[in-house]
Amino acid sequence: MAKKVSVVDAKRDFSELMSRVALRGERFIIERKGKAMAALVNVQDLKKLEILPKDNHKKGLLAAVGAWEDFPQLDELIADLYSARKKAKDRLVKRLR
């Protein structure tokens, strides 16, 4: 998991952060006013990211939503799953509504 560091700290400790990234494989998220602005990763991780297809984001959850369009029993299946979860004695289920 990436560690968070402020822009001010990243500027001050850049040499140390770079060594930790290169030698230990650590990752850092650089934030400004609590908002993620950039990431510091090693070259191997960057190469892996660059290999990914540019439209990879379309193959995530949105693609899965489209795959279920022609499944007429989906609502019934979801209702059955929630019902079974509510009846389970070994887990606490938070109500969404």
C-alpha positions in Angstrom: 0.0 0.0 0.0 1.3 3.4 -0.9 2.3 5.8 1.8 0.9 9.4 1.7 3.3 12.3 1.8 2.7 16.0 1.5 4.2 18.1 -1.3 6.3 20.0 1.2 7.7 16.8 2.7 8.3 15.2 -0.7 10.3 18.3 -1.8 12.3 18.2 1.4 12.9 14.5 1.5 12.9 13.8 -2.3 16.3 12.0 -2.3 15.4 9.7 0.5 12.0 9.0 -1.0 13.6 8.2 -4.3 16.0 5.8 -2.7 13.2 4.0 -0.8 11.2 3.7 -4.1 14.2 2.4 -6.1 15.8 0.1 -3.5 12.8 -1.1 -1.4 10.0 -0.9 -3.9 8.0 1.5 -1.7 5.3 3.7 -3.3 4.2 7.2 -2.3 1.2 9.3 -3.0 2.1 13.0 -3.0 -0.7 15.2 -1.7 -1.5 18.9 -1.8 -4.0 20.1 0.8 -5.0 16.5 1.4 -5.7 15.7 -2.3 -3.7 13.2 -4.2 -1.7 14.9 -6.9 1.0 12.5 -8.0 2.6 9.2 -7.3 6.2 8.1 -6.9 6.7 4.5 -8.1 9.7 2.5 -9.2 10.6 2.1 -12.9 9.4 -1.6 -13.0 5.9 -0.5 -11.8 5.8 2.3 -14.3 6.6 -0.1 -17.2 3.8 -2.4 -16.0 1.4 0.5 -16.1 2.5 1.6 -19.6 1.9 -1.9 -21.0 -1.8 -1.8 -20.0 -4.2 -1.1 -22.8 -5.4 2.5 -22.9 -9.0 1.5 -22.7 -8.4 -0.8 -19.7 -10.8 1.3 -17.6 -13.7 0.2 -19.8 -13.1 -3.5 -18.8 -13.8 -2.9 -15.1 -17.1 -2.6 -13.3 -18.9 -0.8 -16.2 -18.2 -3.7 -18.5 -19.6 -6.1 -15.9 -22.8 -4.0 -15.7 -23.3 -4.4 -19.4 -22.7 -8.1 -19.2 -25.7 -8.6 -16.9 -28.2 -6.7 -19.1 -29.7 -9.9 -20.6 -30.0 -11.8 -17.3 -33.7 -11.5 -16.5 -33.5 -13.2 -13.1 -30.8 -10.9 -11.8 -33.1 -8.9 -9.4 -34.5 -12.2 -8.0 -31.0 -13.6 -7.5 -29.9 -10.4 -5.7 -33.0 -10.5 -3.5 -32.3 -14.2 -2.6 -28.7 -13.4 -1.8 -29.7 -10.6 0.6 -32.3 -12.8 2.2 -29.8 -15.6 2.8 -27.3 -13.0 4.2 -29.9 -11.7 6.6 -30.7 -15.2 7.9 -27.0 -16.0 8.5 -26.2 -16.1 12.2 -22.4 -15.7 11.7 -22.3 -12.3 10.1 -23.6 -8.8 10.7 -25.3 -7.2 7.7 -25.6 -3.5 7.6 -28.8 -2.1 6.1 -28.3 0.1 3.1 -31.6 1.8 3.4 
